[in-house]
């Protein structure tokens, strides 16, 4: 079971409101609703710099939970067999510090998660070239349910 966010800022944005903002900001993207889980799947292309490739990114979001962000294409590469930094299970991007409540469901995905994903991709490209993660941050300790989710991802 995933840990829901503690909403300390203000009222949660509804899933349709998040979808509308995402579509306005990224009209070429696709959005699919998952009404059973009160969520959505967003797919769109992001380019962190003019010299970067275009990355197809997928965001799975369920109201009250943190968004899960994955890069679909091109596949992310390891550097000399090293694990890619700031990833969960080498599948999902670690974009912010969960224990510090840096994101909650009152915040717009198009103004937070997507720019953070572009920044993560920028630092990934630097790491791929140099072997150094310049993005700072910390990879949080996972609780038991998150560890199980990570094991399921592998």
VENUR-V652107 format. One record per backbone hydrogen bond with DSSP energy under -0.5 kcal/mol. NH is the residue of the N-H (numbers start at 1). CO is the residue of the C=O. If there is no record, write none. Layout:
nh-><NH;NH>
co-><CO;CO>
//
This chain:
nh-><4;5;7;8;13;18;19;20;21;22;23;24;25;26;29;30;32;34;37;38;39;40;41;42;43;44;46;52;55;55;56;57;57;58;59;60;60;61;61;63;65;68;69;70;72;72;73;79;80;82;88;89;91;92;93;94;95;98;100;101;102;107;111;112;112;114;116;117;118;119;120;121;122;123;124;125;126;127;128;129;130;131;134;140;147;148;149;150;151;152;153;154>
co-><2;64;5;6;105;14;15;16;17;18;19;20;21;22;26;43;41;39;34;35;34;61;32;59;30;57;55;49;46;53;73;44;55;70;42;58;68;40;59;38;62;60;67;58;56;70;56;82;78;79;92;87;88;88;69;86;93;96;97;98;97;104;108;108;109;109;112;113;114;115;116;117;118;119;120;121;122;123;124;125;126;127;132;138;143;144;145;146;147;148;149;150>
//
